[in-house]
């Protein structure tokens, strides 16, 4: 695992936590740090679920069909861009990918991060916490573009139509296992 010697500089400014599957064992520490310091968390697809996606600090995932919120937070020079990225659980591949996208990426081994958190400050200073809450709210406004129903005359299958048809032909207590944003489409179809 990549580990850059981890220091406290990430506690200042807009810091994004990027969580890889190597950090699954320290998911509680990641969630605690996100809550205590008001830090957005982006995951790889393999680490989805480390952070409850309904929490305000959840910023989606990177990988296949990355979440636009994650993309916005990792795009230097944009209004939502993170000042730095703390990569928890980094393998060399993801660390290199992040460094290709963002100029300030610090990698840390998961257990080292969890040990650091035990002695860390209880929360960010009030001013910084307020600034980060505002940043999280602005990031939360970035949402996925909902897939559109098929256009008249279009050929091929449209996943919106397929999911809607499946939902409409199953009992309301059907359990669904879906990914890549489809769970939101199933929920929306049930509301219609």
N, C-alpha and C positions, 0 to 999 in steps of 0.2 A: 504494500500500500504506500501511496505517496504521503509524505509527511514533511512539511516545510519548516518544522521547528516551532510552529504555532505560537503566536504571541497575542497580546490583548488589543492590537490595533484595530481589529475588526469590531470592537465594541463602540467605535465612534462612527458617525455618519450613517449612510444608507448601506447596510450590510445585508446581503442575501445569503441564506443558508442553502447550499445545494447538497442533497442527500442521495447517496448511492446505495445500492443493495448491501454493500459491506457494512452499512450502519444500521441494519435492521435490529441488531442486538441492543442498540442504544436509542431506540425510538423514543422511549420515555424522556431521555435527556434532551433529545432534539425538540420534542414538544414543549418541555419545560423552558428551554432556552428561548424558543420562539415566543412563548407567552410572557416570560419575564422581561425580555428585551425588545418585544414588538418587532420581530424579524420575519420577513416573508421566507417561506420554504418552498423550494422547487425540488422535485425528485426526478429520478430516472423512472422509466416504466416499471422496472423491477422493484423499486422502492415505494411505489404508490401504496398508500395506506399507512405509511409511517406517520403522516399527519392527516387528521380528519379533514377531508376536503370542504367541510362546512365551516371550518374555523377561519377567522379573518386573516390569519397568516398563511393559509394555504394558497400557493401561487401556481398550482398546476404541475405539469411534468414536461420533460424534454424527451425526445425519442420519436417514435412513430406518431405522426400527427401531434406535434407539440402544442401545448396550450398557449394561446396568444399572450396571456398574462406573463407566463414564464419568458417568452420571447421578448416582451417589452422590458422586463426587468433586467435582462441580460444584454440589451442593446445600448452600448455606450453612446453618449451624445443625445439621447432622447430624454424627454421630461421625467420618465419613470426609472431611468437607469440606476442600477445599484452603483455605489462608489467602489465597493469591493465584494468579492464572493468568497465565502468560507466553504470549501468543499470537504464535507465530512464523509469519510469512508471511501476516499478516492482511490481508484485504481489508476494506473498511468494513462490508460486510454481516455477516460472521462476527464481527467485533469488536463490532458493535452487538448481535448475538444473545447473545454471551457476557456483555456488560455488563448485559444485561437479566436474566441468570441469576445473576451473581456480582458482588459489590460491588468487587472489586479485580482488574481486568484491565489488563495492560500489554501493548501491542502492539509488536513489533519486526520490522524488515525482516530477511529470512533472511540475507542476506550480512553485515549488521551483526552479527547473532548469531554467525555463523561466525567473523568477525574477532575478536569479543570472546572467544570460546572459546579462541583461540590463546594469549592471555595470561592466561587465567583460572587460578585455583588448581587444583592437580592433583586435589583431591578435597574434599569437605565435611569439616569437623572431625569427629572420631571420634564424639562424642556426637550430633551432628546426623545423621550417617550411620546410627547405630544407631536413632535415632528414625524416620528415614525408611524404613529397612528394615522396621521394625515396621508402619509405615503401609502400605507396599507389600504386606506379607503380609495385613494386614486387608482391603485393597482386593481382593487376589486371591481372597479368600473370597466376594466378590460375583460371582455367576455368572449366566449366562442361565438362565431357567427353560426346561427342555426342553419342547418341544411334546409334548402328550399324544396318544395314539392316539384315534381317533374314539370318541365316546360312542354306545352303542346307540341307534338311532332318530334320530340326527342326520342332517341332510341336507346336501348339498354335498360338495365335495372337502376332504379334510384333507391338508395338505402332508406330514405324517409318513407317511401311507399311500402317497402318490404316490412319495416319495423311496425308501421301503423297497421298493416294488414295482420301481422302476427298478434299484435296486442289486441286488436278488435275481435279476433277469433279465439281467444283464450279466456278461461274464467278469470275473474278479477283477483283471485288469490294465487294466480300462477307466479312461481318464483322465476326471476329472470337473472341470468348470468351474462353480462355483456361488458364491453370495454370500449375504449376510444370515444367516450362521450355518448355512447348509445343509451346508457342508463338514463341520461337526461331526456333523451328523445322518448323513451318508454314512459317516463313520468309525465311528459307533456302530452303524449298520446292518451294516457289514462285520464287526464284532466279535460280533454276535449269531448 
